[in-house]
């Protein structure tokens, strides 16, 4: 299983060292919140700009008007930009997916834990390089994993979706195999990983990747 650590729980006073401790991960997951689409506010482009990333990085935009953020995260050398369909609707989402891809990046669509995967029509599936399924309510860390994401993943595979499916929220070493068995490719792991010391993180990343 691929693993994408979320750095929300990182120590931002020593952020470069925190990022370096995750060098074995498949990618780094950046949770970007604007305090409007979701109540919480997270770090922004200015905090990340001086950081050197050895991993692939992806931006998960939990923001209003996500198109306003595309340039800054493109300039940060993100490989993947994903945004939430709940605050764009289907038609705008299709335009934004194409906009991201025109920049030479992979485009992902996010679905909140309380949104049905049926909201993604076949055209959106065909345009998306990645589907990010939340297994919690977007915008809050430390929530309980929603088992309904397993059926959502299976249903997307049954509809013929063959690109990456990423799961975000409440993922740990005890439930990640169920995600893989359901058809997921990559797991976003936050507090379960980041609240450990650097040495323990390395072993946990290996454990996830071995599944």
C-alpha positions in Angstrom: 0.0 0.0 0.0 1.3 3.4 -0.8 1.4 5.9 2.0 1.0 9.7 2.0 1.7 11.3 5.4 -0.4 14.4 6.2 1.8 17.0 7.9 -1.0 18.8 9.8 0.4 17.4 13.1 4.0 18.2 12.2 6.1 20.6 14.3 6.2 23.6 12.1 9.1 25.1 14.0 11.3 22.3 12.6 9.3 21.6 9.5 12.3 20.7 7.3 13.4 18.0 9.7 9.8 16.8 9.9 9.6 16.5 6.1 13.0 14.8 6.0 11.8 12.1 8.5 9.2 11.1 5.9 11.6 10.6 3.0 10.6 6.9 2.7 6.9 7.8 2.1 5.4 7.6 -1.4 4.3 11.2 -1.3 3.6 14.1 1.2 -0.1 15.1 1.6 -0.7 18.9 2.1 -4.1 19.6 3.7 -4.9 23.2 2.7 -7.8 24.8 4.6 -9.1 28.3 4.2 -11.3 28.7 7.3 -14.3 29.1 4.9 -15.1 25.9 3.1 -14.1 24.2 6.4 -14.0 26.0 9.7 -10.3 25.3 10.4 -7.4 27.2 8.9 -4.1 25.4 8.0 -0.7 26.4 6.7 -0.3 28.1 3.4 2.1 28.4 0.5 4.4 30.9 2.3 5.2 28.3 5.0 6.0 25.6 2.5 8.0 27.6 -0.1 11.4 27.4 1.7 11.0 23.6 2.4 12.9 21.1 0.2 10.8 18.0 -0.6 12.4 14.8 -1.7 9.0 13.1 -2.1 6.3 13.7 -4.6 3.8 16.2 -3.0 0.1 16.6 -3.4 -2.2 19.5 -2.4 -5.7 18.6 -1.0 -7.6 21.9 -1.3 -10.4 22.2 1.3 -11.1 25.8 0.2 -13.6 27.9 -1.6 -12.8 28.9 -5.1 -10.0 26.3 -5.4 -8.9 27.6 -8.8 -7.4 30.6 -6.9 -4.9 28.2 -5.4 -3.8 26.3 -8.5 -0.9 28.6 -9.5 0.7 28.8 -6.0 0.7 25.0 -5.6 1.9 24.5 -9.2 4.8 26.8 -8.4 5.5 24.7 -5.3 6.0 21.7 -7.7 3.0 19.7 -6.5 2.4 16.7 -8.7 -1.3 16.4 -7.9 -3.9 19.0 -7.0 -7.3 17.8 -5.7 -10.3 19.8 -4.7 -13.8 19.1 -3.3 -16.7 18.6 -5.6 -19.1 19.6 -2.8 -18.2 23.3 -3.3 -17.8 23.4 -7.0 -20.6 21.2 -8.3 -20.2 18.8 -11.3 -20.0 21.2 -14.2 -17.4 23.5 -12.7 -15.5 20.5 -11.4 -15.0 19.2 -15.0 -13.6 22.6 -16.0 -11.2 22.7 -13.1 -10.0 19.1 -13.7 -9.0 20.1 -17.2 -7.5 23.4 -16.0 -5.2 21.4 -13.6 -4.2 19.0 -16.3 -3.4 21.8 -18.8 -0.7 22.8 -16.3 0.9 19.3 -16.7 -0.3 18.1 -13.3 -2.5 15.3 -12.2 -6.0 16.4 -11.2 -8.0 14.8 -8.4 -11.5 15.1 -7.1 -12.3 14.8 -3.4 -15.5 13.4 -1.9 -16.4 14.2 1.7 -17.2 11.3 4.1 -20.9 12.2 4.1 -21.1 12.6 0.3 -22.2 9.6 -1.8 -19.7 8.5 -4.5 -22.8 8.5 -6.9 -22.4 12.3 -7.0 -19.4 11.6 -9.3 -20.8 11.1 -12.8 -19.1 9.0 -15.5 -17.6 12.1 -17.2 -15.9 13.2 -13.9 -14.6 9.7 -13.4 -13.1 9.8 -16.9 -11.5 13.1 -16.3 -10.0 12.4 -12.9 -6.5 11.2 -12.4 -7.3 10.4 -8.8 -10.3 10.1 -6.5 -9.7 11.1 -2.9 -12.4 9.6 -0.7 -12.6 11.1 2.8 -13.3 8.6 5.5 -14.2 11.4 7.9 -15.8 14.8 7.7 -13.4 17.1 5.9 -11.5 19.7 7.9 -10.9 18.0 11.3 -8.2 15.8 12.4 -8.4 12.8 14.8 -11.9 11.6 13.8 -13.2 8.1 13.8 -12.8 6.1 10.6 -16.0 5.8 8.6 -16.4 2.2 7.3 -18.7 3.3 4.6 -15.6 4.3 2.6 -15.0 0.6 1.9 -18.2 0.3 0.0 -17.6 3.6 -1.8 -14.3 2.3 -3.0 -15.7 -1.0 -4.2 -18.5 0.8 -6.0 -16.1 3.0 -7.9 -14.1 0.0 -9.0 -17.3 -1.8 -10.0 -18.1 1.3 -12.2 -14.8 0.7 -14.0 -12.7 3.4 -12.4 -9.0 2.4 -12.9 -7.0 5.4 -11.7 -5.8 5.9 -8.2 -8.2 5.9 -5.3 -6.8 7.6 -2.2 -8.4 7.3 1.3 -8.0 10.1 3.9 -9.2 10.1 7.5 -8.8 7.8 10.5 -6.4 5.4 8.6 -4.2 3.3 10.7 -2.2 0.0 10.5 -5.3 -2.0 11.7 -7.7 -0.9 8.9 -5.4 -0.2 6.0 -5.5 -3.8 4.6 -9.3 -3.5 4.4 -8.8 -0.4 2.3 -6.4 -2.2 0.0 -8.7 -5.2 -0.4 -11.6 -2.8 -1.3 -9.5 -1.4 -4.1 -7.7 1.6 -2.7 -4.2 2.4 -3.8 -2.9 5.0 -1.3 -3.6 5.9 2.3 -3.3 9.4 3.8 -2.0 8.9 7.4 -2.0 11.8 9.8 -1.9 11.6 13.6 -1.4 7.9 13.7 2.0 8.4 12.1 3.0 11.9 13.0 2.6 11.7 16.8 5.5 9.2 16.8 9.2 10.0 17.0 11.3 10.0 13.8 12.6 6.4 14.2 9.2 5.0 14.8 7.8 6.8 11.8 10.3 5.1 9.5 9.2 1.7 10.7 5.5 2.5 10.4 5.9 3.7 6.8 7.6 0.4 6.0 4.8 -1.5 7.7 2.1 0.3 5.6 4.1 -0.2 2.4 4.4 -3.9 3.2 0.6 -4.4 3.1 
